Amino acid sequence: MWFTIGILVGALILGLVWLMKRNNFSMTWYEWLIGAIGLLMLLFTIQNYFASLAEIEPKAAYMFLLVVGLPGLILLALAWQLAARRVKKA
């Protein structure tokens, strides 16, 4: 499972960098940082969700989705919105 997730994440980052070069677009350091933290939180959530389900603890798995997964998604959306609004303003 982690091999597949690693390939997907690598392909997404490669595609993002390729699109940024093709469209002459750049991101600021804090947009990269917020996006990286959000992505790490999301990967951490996926790992703990499946581990909790494997240990037959569904309530812990669902709470982890809510407590760590939701802020991870919010951070990813925030990084996306910051970049989109900066490009729209320019």
C-alpha positions as CSV (number, residue, x, y, z in Angstrom):
1,M,0.0,0.0,0.0
2,W,2.7,2.5,0.9
3,F,4.6,1.8,-2.3
4,T,1.5,2.8,-4.3
5,I,0.9,5.9,-2.1
6,G,4.6,6.9,-2.6
7,I,4.3,6.6,-6.4
8,L,1.1,8.6,-6.4
9,V,2.5,11.4,-4.2
10,G,5.6,11.5,-6.3
11,A,3.6,11.7,-9.5
12,L,1.4,14.5,-8.1
13,I,4.4,16.5,-7.0
14,L,6.2,15.9,-10.4
15,G,3.0,17.0,-12.2
16,L,2.7,20.1,-10.1
17,V,6.3,21.2,-10.7
18,W,5.8,20.4,-14.5
19,L,2.7,22.5,-14.7
20,M,4.3,25.3,-12.7
21,K,7.2,25.4,-15.2
22,R,5.0,25.2,-18.2
23,N,2.7,28.0,-17.1
24,N,5.5,30.1,-15.7
25,F,3.9,30.0,-12.2
26,S,5.6,30.0,-8.8
27,M,4.6,29.4,-5.2
28,T,6.0,31.2,-2.2
29,W,7.8,29.3,0.5
30,Y,4.9,29.5,3.0
31,E,2.5,28.0,0.4
32,W,4.9,25.1,-0.1
33,L,5.3,24.7,3.7
34,I,1.5,24.8,4.4
35,G,0.9,22.3,1.6
36,A,3.7,20.0,2.8
37,I,2.4,20.0,6.4
38,G,-1.2,19.3,5.1
39,L,0.0,16.4,2.9
40,L,2.0,14.9,5.8
41,M,-1.0,15.2,8.1
42,L,-3.1,13.5,5.5
43,L,-0.7,10.6,5.0
44,F,-0.4,10.3,8.8
45,T,-4.1,10.1,9.0
46,I,-4.4,7.4,6.3
47,Q,-1.7,5.3,8.1
48,N,-3.4,5.6,11.5
49,Y,-6.9,5.0,10.1
50,F,-6.0,1.7,8.5
51,A,-3.9,0.7,11.6
52,S,-6.7,1.4,13.9
53,L,-9.1,-0.6,11.7
54,A,-6.7,-3.5,11.7
55,E,-6.6,-3.5,15.5
56,I,-10.4,-3.6,15.5
57,E,-10.8,-0.1,16.9
58,P,-13.2,1.6,14.5
59,K,-14.1,4.5,16.9
60,A,-10.4,5.5,17.2
61,A,-10.1,5.3,13.4
62,Y,-13.0,7.6,12.8
63,M,-11.9,10.0,15.5
64,F,-8.4,10.2,14.0
65,L,-10.0,11.0,10.6
66,L,-11.8,13.9,12.3
67,V,-9.1,15.2,14.6
68,V,-6.1,15.0,12.2
69,G,-7.5,14.4,8.8
70,L,-9.8,17.4,8.7
71,P,-7.1,19.9,9.6
72,G,-4.8,18.3,7.0
73,L,-7.5,18.9,4.3
74,I,-8.0,22.4,5.6
75,L,-4.3,23.1,5.3
76,L,-4.2,21.7,1.8
77,A,-7.2,23.9,0.8
78,L,-5.6,26.9,2.4
79,A,-2.4,26.5,0.4
80,W,-4.4,26.1,-2.8
81,Q,-6.5,29.2,-2.1
82,L,-3.4,31.3,-1.2
83,A,-1.8,30.4,-4.5
84,A,-5.0,30.8,-6.5
85,R,-5.7,34.2,-5.1
86,R,-2.2,35.5,-5.6
87,V,-2.2,34.4,-9.3
88,K,-5.7,35.9,-9.7
89,K,-4.6,39.2,-8.2
90,A,-1.5,39.5,-10.5
